[in-house]
Amino acid sequence: MTEAHAACYRANFDDLMVALEKSPTGFHTVNLAGCDGMSNDGTRDFSGMGTIDAPGSSASRVKSVYILDRSSARCLRDLIEAHDGPFDPRTVFRLSEACPGG
């Protein structure tokens, strides 16, 4: 996870929780590739950041799409807040391992 992705997630967390509350399935797709609101396909698209990395660069391999429920959304927020050190493309959060019930 990059610093921009982490900052974007924190800044949009409340909007994500509202979207999750309204979701009939209890899940919502979050695309951290940007920061701009809702995409046409209904995923939460934080697209304001844009992408400028060349295909194959380490930053272009950063996981940016998550399918989250309320519990995993909170867990990811907590992992981001507890992270000690810089965020860069090597920063990985494995929700299935780090989150209860993941």
Buried (B, 14 or more C-beta within 10 A) or exposed (E): BBEBBBBBBEEBBEEBBEBBEEBEEEEBBBBBBBBEEEBEEEBBBBBEBEEEEEEEEEBBEBEBEBEBBBBBBBBBBEBBEEEEEEBEBEBEBEBEEBBEEE
